[in-house]
Amino acid sequence: VYEKRNDIPIYTLLVPNVITPDEHPENNFFRILYGGVSINQAQLNVTFKVYNRWGNLVFSKESYEGDWSGDNVEAGVYYYELLMQGEILCKGWVKVVK
């Protein structure tokens, strides 16, 4: 009997649900971890978009580097889309606390 084996790596995607601009240094930015490392270290091409509760785009960046701090928005809940090239589309929410 011939068996073919394909190993498929599985990585954990850690996405914050709260950021606190200017409050706590470790939580100032919307930083994404992929497989335990930052998306920069993983060399992933990520498109990141943030929408307010009315669906208006408040932030957008291709080749996102984990540098959105929410300083351009009021405190509140926002919705995001992360498109990781060749990987996955991830949608969720993040609370900005000021």
Accessible surface in RSA format (square Angstrom, percent):
REM  Atomic radii and reference values for relative SASA: ProtOr
REM  Chains: A
REM  Algorithm: Lee & Richards
REM  Probe-radius: 1.40
REM  Slices: 20
REM RES _ NUM      All-atoms   Total-Side   Main-Chain    Non-polar    All polar
REM                ABS   REL    ABS   REL    ABS   REL    ABS   REL    ABS   REL
RES VAL A   1   187.78 123.6 105.39  95.4  82.39 198.5 117.35 102.0  70.43 191.0
RES TYR A   2   190.90  89.1 160.38  91.2  30.53  79.4 129.30  97.2  61.60  75.9
RES GLU A   3   148.19  85.1 121.77  92.1  26.42  62.9  44.05  85.2 104.13  85.0
RES LYS A   4   159.19  77.7 123.67  75.9  35.52  84.6  71.07  64.0  88.12  93.9
RES ARG A   5   194.79  81.8 165.18  84.2  29.61  70.5  71.89  98.3 122.90  74.5
RES ASN A   6   110.16  76.0  83.35  80.5  26.80  64.5  23.85  57.4  86.30  83.4
RES ASP A   7   110.13  77.1  80.33  80.0  29.80  70.5  37.93  89.3  72.20  72.0
RES ILE A   8   138.13  78.6 116.99  87.2  21.14  51.0 117.73  84.8  20.39  55.3
RES PRO A   9    94.60  68.9  71.29  65.0  23.32  84.8  81.86  67.6  12.74  79.2
RES ILE A  10   162.30  92.4 130.00  96.9  32.29  77.8 132.39  95.3  29.90  81.1
RES TYR A  11   120.27  56.2  93.37  53.1  26.90  70.0  56.92  42.8  63.34  78.1
RES THR A  12    84.41  60.0  76.93  78.0   7.48  17.8  45.50  61.1  38.91  58.8
RES LEU A  13    47.83  26.6  24.01  17.2  23.82  59.9  24.01  16.9  23.82  64.1
RES LEU A  14    95.43  53.1  93.24  66.7   2.20   5.5  94.51  66.4   0.93   2.5
RES VAL A  15    39.23  25.8   9.80   8.9  29.43  70.9  10.79   9.4  28.44  77.1
RES PRO A  16    31.50  23.0  18.47  16.8  13.03  47.4  29.64  24.5   1.86  11.6
RES ASN A  17    80.65  55.6  78.16  75.5   2.49   6.0  14.33  34.5  66.31  64.1
RES VAL A  18    49.79  32.8  46.65  42.2   3.14   7.6  46.65  40.5   3.14   8.5
RES ILE A  19     0.00   0.0   0.00   0.0   0.00   0.0   0.00   0.0   0.00   0.0
RES THR A  20    12.53   8.9  12.53  12.7   0.00   0.0  12.53  16.8   0.00   0.0
RES PRO A  21     7.83   5.7   3.98   3.6   3.85  14.0   4.44   3.7   3.39  21.1
RES ASP A  22   134.56  94.3 100.98 100.5  33.58  79.4  36.29  85.4  98.27  98.0
RES GLU A  23    98.93  56.8  73.54  55.6  25.39  60.4   9.86  19.1  89.07  72.7
RES HIS A  24    95.17  52.0  95.01  66.0   0.15   0.4  52.66  54.3  42.51  49.5
RES PRO A  25   107.11  78.1  97.00  88.4  10.11  36.8  97.41  80.4   9.71  60.3
RES GLU A  26   136.90  78.6 107.52  81.3  29.38  70.0  71.17 137.7  65.73  53.7
RES ASN A  27    43.34  29.9  42.92  41.5   0.42   1.0   8.33  20.1  35.01  33.8
RES ASN A  28    32.64  22.5  32.64  31.5   0.00   0.0   2.82   6.8  29.82  28.8
RES PHE A  29    68.20  34.1  64.07  39.7   4.12  10.7  64.07  38.8   4.12  11.8
RES PHE A  30     0.00   0.0   0.00   0.0   0.00   0.0   0.00   0.0   0.00   0.0
RES ARG A  31   112.54  47.3 104.88  53.5   7.66  18.2  49.74  68.0  62.80  38.1
RES ILE A  32     2.57   1.5   0.98   0.7   1.60   3.9   0.98   0.7   1.60   4.3
RES LEU A  33    66.94  37.3  66.93  47.9   0.01   0.0  66.93  47.0   0.01   0.0
RES TYR A  34    30.96  14.5  29.66  16.9   1.30   3.4  21.56  16.2   9.41  11.6
RES GLY A  35    36.06  44.5   0.00   N/A  36.06  44.5  10.23  28.1  25.83  57.9
RES GLY A  36    58.25  71.8   0.00   N/A  58.25  71.8  29.14  80.0  29.11  65.2
RES VAL A  37    61.30  40.3  59.19  53.6   2.11   5.1  61.30  53.3   0.00   0.0
RES SER A  38    34.39  29.1  33.40  44.6   0.99   2.3  29.14  62.1   5.24   7.3
RES ILE A  39     3.11   1.8   3.06   2.3   0.05   0.1   3.06   2.2   0.05   0.1
RES ASN A  40    79.40  54.8  61.09  59.0  18.31  44.1  31.02  74.7  48.38  46.8
RES GLN A  41   130.19  72.8  99.79  72.9  30.40  72.4  40.02  85.2  90.17  68.4
RES ALA A  42    32.48  29.9   6.50  10.0  25.98  59.1  15.29  21.5  17.19  45.5
RES GLN A  43   162.57  90.9 128.06  93.6  34.51  82.2  40.29  85.8 122.28  92.7
RES LEU A  44    37.73  21.0  23.00  16.5  14.73  37.0  24.53  17.2  13.20  35.5
RES ASN A  45    68.85  47.5  58.90  56.9   9.95  24.0  21.40  51.5  47.44  45.9
RES VAL A  46     0.28   0.2   0.28   0.2   0.00   0.0   0.28   0.2   0.00   0.0
RES THR A  47    30.81  21.9  30.04  30.5   0.78   1.8  12.55  16.9  18.26  27.6
RES PHE A  48     0.00   0.0   0.00   0.0   0.00   0.0   0.00   0.0   0.00   0.0
RES LYS A  49    70.73  34.5  70.73  43.4   0.00   0.0  17.13  15.4  53.61  57.1
RES VAL A  50     0.00   0.0   0.00   0.0   0.00   0.0   0.00   0.0   0.00   0.0
RES TYR A  51    53.50  25.0  53.50  30.4   0.00   0.0  36.94  27.8  16.56  20.4
RES ASN A  52    23.51  16.2  21.85  21.1   1.67   4.0   5.98  14.4  17.53  16.9
RES ARG A  53   173.94  73.0 143.12  73.0  30.82  73.4  46.35  63.3 127.59  77.3
RES TRP A  54   174.23  69.9 141.83  68.6  32.41  76.1 122.31  65.2  51.93  84.2
RES GLY A  55    49.71  61.3   0.00   N/A  49.71  61.3  28.24  77.5  21.46  48.1
RES ASN A  56    85.06  58.7  81.90  79.1   3.16   7.6  20.81  50.1  64.25  62.1
RES LEU A  57    94.03  52.4  63.60  45.5  30.42  76.5  63.60  44.7  30.42  81.9
RES VAL A  58    41.81  27.5  21.69  19.6  20.12  48.5  29.85  25.9  11.96  32.4
RES PHE A  59    45.93  23.0  39.11  24.2   6.82  17.7  45.58  27.6   0.35   1.0
RES SER A  60    56.26  47.5  28.80  38.4  27.46  63.3  14.54  31.0  41.72  58.4
RES LYS A  61    67.08  32.7  62.18  38.2   4.90  11.7  48.34  43.5  18.74  20.0
RES GLU A  62   133.38  76.6 120.85  91.4  12.54  29.8  33.67  65.1  99.72  81.4
RES SER A  63    62.19  52.6  58.45  78.0   3.74   8.6  34.78  74.1  27.41  38.4
RES TYR A  64     3.03   1.4   0.00   0.0   3.03   7.9   0.00   0.0   3.03   3.7
RES GLU A  65   102.46  58.8  90.22  68.3  12.25  29.2  14.70  28.4  87.76  71.7
RES GLY A  66     9.40  11.6   0.00   N/A   9.40  11.6   4.23  11.6   5.17  11.6
RES ASP A  67    64.18  45.0  47.45  47.2  16.73  39.6  30.65  72.1  33.54  33.4
RES TRP A  68     5.05   2.0   3.71   1.8   1.35   3.2   5.05   2.7   0.00   0.0
RES SER A  69    16.06  13.6  14.70  19.6   1.36   3.1   7.60  16.2   8.45  11.8
RES GLY A  70     0.00   0.0   0.00   N/A   0.00   0.0   0.00   0.0   0.00   0.0
RES ASP A  71   106.13  74.3  81.20  80.8  24.93  59.0  25.31  59.6  80.82  80.6
RES ASN A  72    84.43  58.2  46.41  44.8  38.02  91.5  44.40 106.9  40.03  38.7
RES VAL A  73    14.93   9.8   4.17   3.8  10.76  25.9  12.42  10.8   2.51   6.8
RES GLU A  74   140.71  80.8 138.26 104.6   2.44   5.8  56.79 109.9  83.91  68.5
RES ALA A  75    58.36  53.7  35.86  55.3  22.50  51.2  36.07  50.8  22.29  59.0
RES GLY A  76    25.71  31.7   0.00   N/A  25.71  31.7  24.26  66.6   1.45   3.2
RES VAL A  77    63.16  41.6  52.18  47.2  10.98  26.5  52.18  45.3  10.98  29.8
RES TYR A  78    18.63   8.7  18.63  10.6   0.00   0.0   5.18   3.9  13.46  16.6
RES TYR A  79   104.52  48.8 104.52  59.5   0.00   0.0  68.58  51.5  35.93  44.3
RES TYR A  80    15.92   7.4  13.08   7.4   2.84   7.4   0.18   0.1  15.74  19.4
RES GLU A  81    49.11  28.2  49.11  37.2   0.00   0.0   6.92  13.4  42.20  34.5
RES LEU A  82     0.44   0.2   0.44   0.3   0.00   0.0   0.44   0.3   0.00   0.0
RES LEU A  83    94.16  52.4  92.42  66.1   1.75   4.4  92.42  64.9   1.75   4.7
RES MET A  84     2.14   1.1   1.10   0.7   1.04   2.5   0.87   0.7   1.27   1.7
RES GLN A  85   124.15  69.4 106.01  77.5  18.14  43.2  39.36  83.8  84.80  64.3
RES GLY A  86    81.04  99.9   0.00   N/A  81.04  99.9  43.94 120.6  37.10  83.1
RES GLU A  87    98.55  56.6  60.40  45.7  38.15  90.8   4.83   9.3  93.72  76.5
RES ILE A  88    92.63  52.7  83.04  61.9   9.58  23.1  91.09  65.6   1.54   4.2
RES LEU A  89    91.40  50.9  67.09  48.0  24.31  61.1  67.09  47.1  24.31  65.4
RES CYS A  90    26.31  19.9  22.36  24.9   3.95   9.3   4.40  11.1  21.91  23.6
RES LYS A  91   137.13  66.9 107.09  65.7  30.04  71.5  56.31  50.7  80.82  86.1
RES GLY A  92    23.88  29.4   0.00   N/A  23.88  29.4  21.09  57.9   2.79   6.2
RES TRP A  93   119.36  47.9 115.24  55.8   4.11   9.7  85.04  45.3  34.32  55.7
RES VAL A  94     0.00   0.0   0.00   0.0   0.00   0.0   0.00   0.0   0.00   0.0
RES LYS A  95    94.85  46.3  94.85  58.2   0.00   0.0  37.96  34.2  56.89  60.6
RES VAL A  96     0.65   0.4   0.00   0.0   0.65   1.6   0.00   0.0   0.65   1.8
RES VAL A  97    57.53  37.9  55.83  50.5   1.70   4.1  57.53  50.0   0.00   0.0
RES LYS A  98   109.05  53.2  56.04  34.4  53.01 126.2  61.73  55.6  47.32  50.4
END  Absolute sums over single chains surface
CHAIN  1 A     6897.3       5403.9       1493.4       3573.5       3323.8
END  Absolute sums over all chains
TOTAL          6897.3       5403.9       1493.4       3573.5       3323.8
